[in-house]
Amino acid sequence: MGSHVLHPSGAPLIELLDTNGDQTGAFEANGDYSASPVEFFIKPPLHESYVIKELLILIRDTKVSDEDQYGDMDPLTSGVFTFKADPTGDLWRMPSLGRIRANRDYVDFASVLPYVTGLSIPETLAVRFNFHTVSESVILSGQREHRFGLRLNDDFTGLLEQRFIVYGVVS
């Protein structure tokens, strides 16, 4: 069930994705998830819906300037996927034909979505995906038990920080 407090319709939504989808789980995504996939996601309570307009991915490490690495680590084996799912499984995932394995892949992924901006300074990579500028925003229905997030299946313990933040509105 989680610790969700019902929000009024139209209220802004700014939340870190976590392992429980309701702000009660771990939100720092720098663990070892190589044995089995771990999801960092958001899931609205039963009587709410969320309209996700943007996803911000923040990776902080000793450096993130090498495009062939993930942060300052070797490229990932399994990679990172963004997804929307319900209890039956994935409704869609991005990228659909590939996966994010290195810093450069965020740029390749972003090229599919215009208006995506990235900021890179020696220790931080910030990538913002603006869903509402290319088509419909990502709509999550609490009644349909939708969830939206990122699926990780590699060892991220070499990163200093990795966090995922969504921006949107309650509908």
LINCOR-V75705 format. One record per pair of residues at least 6 apart in sequence whose ideal C-beta (glycine too) atoms are under 8 Angstrom apart, sorted by sequence separation. I is the first residue (numbers start at 1). J is the second residue. D is the distance in Angstrom with one decimal. If there is no record, write none. Layout:
BEGIN
I/J/D + I/J/D
END
This chain:
BEGIN
7/13/7.4 + 18/24/7.0 + 19/25/3.5 + 44/50/4.8 + 66/72/7.2 + 69/75/6.3 + 70/76/5.1 + 84/90/7.3 + 85/91/5.9 + 99/105/7.4 + 100/106/6.2 + 110/116/3.7 + 119/125/7.6 + 120/126/7.7 + 131/137/5.1 + 140/146/4.1 + 156/162/6.0 + 16/23/7.3 + 18/25/3.9 + 19/26/4.8 + 31/38/7.3 + 64/71/5.4 + 68/75/6.5 + 83/90/5.2 + 84/91/4.9 + 98/105/7.3 + 118/125/7.1 + 119/126/4.5 + 131/138/5.3 + 139/146/7.8 + 140/147/7.0 + 15/23/6.4 + 18/26/6.1 + 19/27/7.7 + 42/50/6.9 + 64/72/6.5 + 83/91/7.9 + 84/92/5.5 + 110/118/6.5 + 118/126/6.7 + 140/148/5.6 + 18/27/4.4 + 29/38/7.9 + 63/72/5.0 + 83/92/7.0 + 84/93/7.6 + 100/109/6.1 + 118/127/4.9 + 17/27/6.8 + 42/52/7.6 + 61/71/3.6 + 62/72/4.7 + 83/93/4.0 + 98/108/7.8 + 117/127/8.0 + 118/128/7.4 + 138/148/5.5 + 16/27/4.3 + 29/40/5.3 + 59/70/7.7 + 60/71/7.8 + 61/72/4.3 + 82/93/6.5 + 83/94/7.6 + 98/109/8.0 + 107/118/6.5 + 116/127/7.1 + 117/128/5.4 + 59/71/5.1 + 61/73/7.3 + 81/93/4.8 + 82/94/4.7 + 106/118/6.6 + 116/128/6.4 + 27/40/7.2 + 81/94/7.1 + 116/129/5.6 + 81/95/7.5 + 95/109/5.4 + 116/130/6.3 + 150/164/5.6 + 94/109/7.0 + 115/130/4.9 + 149/164/7.1 + 113/129/6.0 + 95/112/7.2 + 110/127/6.5 + 113/130/7.0 + 2/20/6.2 + 4/22/5.3 + 21/39/7.9 + 81/99/6.0 + 94/112/7.7 + 113/131/7.5 + 115/133/4.4 + 148/166/7.2 + 2/21/7.1 + 3/22/6.0 + 4/23/7.5 + 19/38/6.3 + 79/98/7.6 + 80/99/6.5 + 81/100/7.5 + 106/125/7.2 + 110/129/7.0 + 114/133/6.9 + 115/134/7.2 + 2/22/2.7 + 3/23/6.1 + 19/39/7.0 + 21/41/4.6 + 22/42/7.9 + 79/99/2.8 + 80/100/4.0 + 113/133/7.7 + 114/134/6.2 + 1/22/7.8 + 2/23/7.2 + 3/24/5.2 + 19/40/6.2 + 21/42/5.6 + 22/43/6.4 + 78/99/7.0 + 79/100/5.3 + 80/101/7.9 + 106/127/4.6 + 113/134/5.2 + 2/24/5.5 + 18/40/6.2 + 19/41/8.0 + 21/43/3.7 + 79/101/4.6 + 103/125/6.1 + 17/40/4.1 + 18/41/7.7 + 22/45/7.7 + 76/99/7.7 + 17/41/5.5 + 18/42/8.0 + 76/100/7.3 + 77/101/7.6 + 17/42/5.6 + 76/101/4.5 + 75/101/4.7 + 76/102/7.2 + 79/105/7.7 + 15/42/5.8 + 55/82/6.9 + 75/102/4.5 + 70/100/7.9 + 138/168/7.8 + 70/101/6.7 + 137/168/6.7 + 70/102/5.4 + 71/103/7.4 + 139/171/7.6 + 69/102/6.0 + 70/103/6.3 + 68/102/5.4 + 69/103/6.2 + 67/102/6.5 + 68/103/7.5 + 67/103/5.0 + 68/104/6.6 + 13/50/5.7 + 66/103/6.8 + 67/104/3.8 + 123/160/7.7 + 13/51/7.8 + 65/103/8.0 + 6/45/6.6 + 13/52/7.6 + 64/103/5.9 + 4/44/7.5 + 67/107/7.6 + 2/43/7.9 + 4/45/4.2 + 6/47/6.7 + 7/48/6.7 + 37/78/7.7 + 6/48/6.4 + 2/45/7.2 + 34/77/7.6 + 4/48/7.6 + 34/78/7.6 + 39/83/7.9 + 59/103/8.0 + 82/129/7.7 + 57/106/7.1 + 71/125/7.3 + 84/138/6.0 + 65/120/6.5 + 91/146/7.7 + 64/120/6.3 + 84/140/7.3 + 65/122/6.2 + 64/122/7.4 + 86/144/5.6 + 87/145/5.2 + 93/151/7.7 + 63/122/5.3 + 64/123/6.7 + 86/145/5.5 + 63/123/6.4 + 64/124/6.5 + 86/146/5.5 + 62/123/6.7 + 64/125/4.2 + 85/146/7.2 + 86/147/7.5 + 61/123/6.5 + 84/146/6.4 + 85/147/5.5 + 60/123/5.7 + 84/147/7.4 + 85/148/7.9 + 60/124/5.0 + 84/148/5.0 + 59/124/7.0 + 60/125/8.0 + 83/148/7.2 + 58/124/6.7 + 59/125/4.5 + 82/148/7.9 + 83/149/6.5 + 58/125/7.5 + 59/126/7.9 + 82/149/7.4 + 83/150/7.5 + 57/125/7.7 + 58/126/5.4 + 82/150/5.5 + 83/151/5.9 + 57/126/7.2 + 81/150/6.8 + 56/126/6.5 + 57/127/4.6 + 80/150/5.7 + 81/151/4.7 + 56/127/7.3 + 57/128/7.9 + 80/151/7.2 + 56/128/5.2 + 57/129/7.8 + 80/152/5.9 + 55/128/7.3 + 56/129/7.9 + 54/128/5.9 + 55/129/4.5 + 79/153/7.6 + 80/154/7.9 + 54/129/6.4 + 78/153/3.8 + 79/154/7.2 + 54/130/5.3 + 55/131/7.3 + 78/154/5.2 + 53/130/7.0 + 54/131/6.7 + 77/154/5.7 + 53/131/6.0 + 54/132/7.5 + 76/154/4.3 + 52/131/6.4 + 53/132/4.3 + 73/156/7.6 + 53/137/5.0 + 70/154/8.0 + 52/137/5.9 + 53/138/8.0 + 73/158/4.1 + 51/137/4.8 + 52/138/3.9 + 72/158/7.0 + 73/159/6.7 + 51/138/7.4 + 52/139/7.6 + 71/158/6.8 + 72/159/8.0 + 51/139/5.6 + 52/140/6.6 + 71/159/4.7 + 50/139/7.4 + 51/140/7.9 + 71/160/7.9 + 49/139/6.4 + 50/140/4.4 + 49/140/6.2 + 71/162/7.5 + 49/141/5.0 + 49/142/6.2 + 57/150/7.7 + 48/142/4.8 + 49/143/8.0 + 47/142/6.0 + 44/140/5.3 + 46/142/4.7 + 47/143/7.5 + 52/148/5.7 + 43/140/7.1 + 44/141/7.1 + 45/142/5.1 + 46/143/6.2 + 61/158/7.3 + 42/140/7.2 + 44/142/3.9 + 50/148/7.9 + 61/159/5.2 + 62/160/7.2 + 43/142/7.6 + 60/159/7.2 + 61/160/5.3 + 59/159/6.3 + 60/160/4.8 + 61/161/7.9 + 60/161/4.1 + 43/145/7.1 + 44/146/7.2 + 59/161/7.3 + 60/162/7.5 + 43/146/6.9 + 58/161/6.9 + 59/162/5.1 + 43/147/4.2 + 58/162/7.0 + 42/147/6.8 + 43/148/7.9 + 57/162/7.8 + 58/163/4.9 + 41/147/4.6 + 42/148/5.7 + 57/163/7.9 + 58/164/7.6 + 41/148/6.1 + 42/149/6.4 + 57/164/5.7 + 58/165/7.2 + 39/147/7.6 + 41/149/2.7 + 56/164/7.2 + 40/149/5.2 + 41/150/7.5 + 55/164/6.7 + 56/165/4.4 + 39/149/5.2 + 40/150/5.2 + 55/165/7.4 + 56/166/7.7 + 39/150/7.2 + 55/166/5.7 + 56/167/7.2 + 39/151/5.2 + 40/152/7.0 + 54/166/7.0 + 55/167/7.9 + 38/151/7.5 + 39/152/7.7 + 54/167/4.2 + 37/151/5.2 + 38/152/5.3 + 52/166/5.1 + 53/167/5.7 + 54/168/7.2 + 37/152/6.6 + 38/153/7.5 + 52/167/7.5 + 53/168/4.7 + 37/153/4.2 + 50/166/7.9 + 52/168/4.3 + 53/169/7.4 + 36/153/7.3 + 51/168/4.9 + 50/168/5.6 + 51/169/5.1 + 33/152/4.7 + 34/153/6.7 + 50/169/7.5 + 51/170/7.9 + 33/153/5.7 + 34/154/5.5 + 50/170/6.2 + 51/171/5.2 + 29/150/7.5 + 33/154/6.3 + 34/155/4.7 + 49/170/7.4 + 50/171/7.1 + 33/155/7.2 + 48/170/5.8 + 49/171/4.7 + 29/152/6.2 + 32/155/4.5 + 33/156/6.8 + 48/171/7.8 + 32/156/7.1 + 40/164/5.4 + 42/166/5.7 + 31/156/6.2 + 32/157/5.2 + 21/147/5.5 + 30/156/4.8 + 31/157/6.3 + 44/170/7.8 + 29/156/6.2 + 30/157/6.3 + 21/149/7.2 + 30/158/8.0 + 30/159/4.3 + 30/160/7.1 + 30/161/6.2 + 17/149/5.1 + 30/162/5.0 + 17/150/6.7 + 28/161/6.5 + 29/162/4.2 + 28/162/7.2 + 29/163/6.5 + 28/163/6.6 + 29/164/6.7 + 27/163/6.2 + 17/163/7.9 + 16/163/6.0 + 17/164/4.1 + 16/164/6.9 + 17/165/7.3 + 16/165/5.5 + 17/166/6.5 + 15/165/7.1 + 14/165/6.9 + 15/166/5.8 + 14/166/7.5 + 13/166/6.8 + 14/167/5.5 + 13/167/6.9 + 12/167/7.8 + 13/168/4.4 + 12/168/7.8 + 13/169/5.7 + 12/169/6.1 + 13/170/5.6 + 11/169/6.7 + 12/170/7.9 + 10/169/6.0 + 11/170/4.5 + 10/170/6.7 + 9/170/6.0 + 10/171/7.5 + 8/170/7.0 + 9/171/5.9 + 7/170/4.2
END
